[in-house]
Amino acid sequence: AGISVGFCLFLVGDSGSYKTTLATLMLNHFGAFTKENLPGSFVATANSLERLAFSLKDVVMVIDDLYPTENIKEHEAMKSTLIRLVREFSNRVGRSRCNPDGSLRATYPPRGIGVFTMELSVPGQSTNARGLEIVCRKEAIDVEKLTAAQKDRHLLGFSMRDFIEYLADNFDDVVEAYRRDFPAARELFSADMAHGQLPEHCAALYLAFRQF
């Protein structure tokens, strides 16, 4: 359809702020997930996460737990992985590599949406502008409602199935409406955003949630 959503979501908060719980609950739209079987983690290698991001097409990929550490080597490795993946998700490109004979290897661009949970803010203005940072605070969470949603999380897959069926039956109309409404939606957020890319991210999410 010529529409590409090139940004990530950053769930940022202290330990115990329910950011991983929220990300896991969201992921249940696409399968039966718990905090123990999330697709990705920042302790994994960047190459393995890149290949996983290619395999998980048209779904959410949660990469969990960017945490502060006094081990400088470990910290730099996780930060490097974050920056690389954010740029690959936002640009929809995979890392180019050559074979020993100089020919190009196959590339594996991300094909879904990246959601990152972290205790640290995204480093660098350019990297930060490639996603939306959502600050998670423990006191802002209604634990009773969260518990109820977790109890019924098996129903989320049914709602996503129905939504996909709706999109399939109304695809051309949905795309036309998105293109028509996008400029006005982007304008809604332009006044409050410091970086020029952020209103586009917000507009895309706004229209998607409204459609859902």
N, C-alpha and C positions, 0 to 999 in steps of 0.2 A: 504493500500500500504506500510505500515511500515514507513511512513514519518510523523514526527511530528514537527510542527513549534512552538517551545517553547520559545517565546520571546514576548515583548510588544514594542509599540512605545510611546515615551514620547515627546509631543509637549510642549516645554518650552519657555516662553516669558513673557514680561511685559504685563500688562493690555492694550488692544488696539493693540496688535501685530498680530491680525487676526488668532490666533491659533485655537480658537473655530470655527471660520468661515471656516477654512480649513478642520478641522475634520468633520464638518457638511456636507460640500460639498462632501468629500470622502464617507461619509455614504450614500449619495444618490445613490450610486451603488446598495444599498440593500433596498431602500424604499424612501418614501417621507418624508424627515426630515428637520426640521429647528432647530435653536438654542433653541426653546421653547419645543421641544419634543425629545431631545436626550435620549438615553436609560438609562444612569446612571449619577449620580452626587456624588461628595464627601460629600455632606450633607446627603446622604442615609447611612443606616447601612451596615456594612461589610457583614452581613448574607444575606441581601436582594440582594446585588450586587453579592454575590457568587451564589445564586440561579438563578439570571438573566444571569450570565455568563454561567451557565449550559444550560439554555433554548436557548440561542442564538448560535445555532450550525452552524459552518462553515461560519460565517459572522463576520463583525467587530463590536465590542462593544465599543462605546465611553463613557468614564467616565470623566465628565467635571469638571473643575474649582477647582483645589487644590490651594487655595489662602492663602497668609500670614494673620495671625490674631494675635492680642495681647492676645486673650483668650487662655491661655495655655492648658486648658482641651480640647477645640475644636481643637487646632492645633495638639495635640498629638493623638486625635481620628482620624483625617484625615490622619496623617502620618502612624498610625498603619494600617488603612484600605488600604492605598497605598502599604505598604510593604507586607501585607498579600495577596492582590490580585496579585501583581506582581509575587510573589513566586508560587501562585497557577496556574497562567497562564503559567509560564515558566516550571513548573514541571508537569503540567497537572494532578494535584491531588486536591481533595476536602478536607475540614477539617473533620477529623474523630471525631465522637461523640458517646457516649454510651447512651442507653436507661436506665431507672431506674433499670431494671433487669440485667444490665451489658452487654446485647447484643448490637452489633454495629448498629448504625443507617445507613441509606443510605447516601452515599457521593455524592457530586455534583461538579465534576471537571469542570473547564472551557472547552468549546469545540469550541471556536472561537479565534479571535485575539483581544487583549486588546489595546486600544488607549487611553492614558491619557493626558488631557490638564492641565497645571499647571504653576503657576508663580514661583514655587520653583523647584530647581534641585532635583533629586531623592537622598534620603539620603543613604549613605553607599555604599562602592565599590561593595559588593556582589549583592545588589539589583540593582544597576545601571547597572551592567554587564548583567543582565537578559533582557535588552531591548536596544533600540537605542534612544538616546536623539537627537532630532531635534530642534535646537534653532530657534525660530521664531522672526524675527525683522521686524518691521513695514516698514522700509525703503527698505527692500528686496522684498516686495510684489508689483507686478504690479497690481494696483487697477483696471485698465481698463480691463485687462485680467481676473481678479478675478470676476468682475461684469458680464462679458460676460459668464463665466463659470456658475455662479449662475443663470443667465437667462435661460441657456440651461440644468440645472441640471436634468430635467425630462428625458433627453435622456440617462443619465448614467445607469439607470436600464436596458435599452435595450442592452447596450454594455455588461453589466455583464451577462444578459440572454444568449446572443450569445456566450460569453466566456464559460459559464457553458455547453452549448450544444456542443461546440467544445471539451471541456475536456471529456465529456461523450462519444463522438464519437472516441476520440483518446487517451483514458486513459492510456492504456498500453504503448504506444509510449512516452507519456508525462512523465510518471514515469521513464521509462528507460533512457530518455534523462536527466532528473533531476539527477538521480543517477550517470550517466556517467559524467556530467558536474560539479557536485558539488565540487569535490576536486580542480579543476582548478579555479573555481569561488572563493572558500575560500582562495586560495593562492593569488588571486588578492588583497585581503584586509588585508592579514596577517601582512604586513610590517608596517602599520600605526595604528594598534590597540594595546592598552595597555593591554587589557584583552583577554585571550584566547578564550572566548565565542563570542566576537564581530565579528570576521571574519565569523563565521558560520551564524550569524544573517544577516550580510550584503550580504553574498552569497545567502541565501534563498530569500531575497527580490529582489536581482539583477536578479536571474533566473525567479522569478515569474513575475516581470515587463517585462522582455524580452519575456516571453511566452504570456503575456497578449497583 
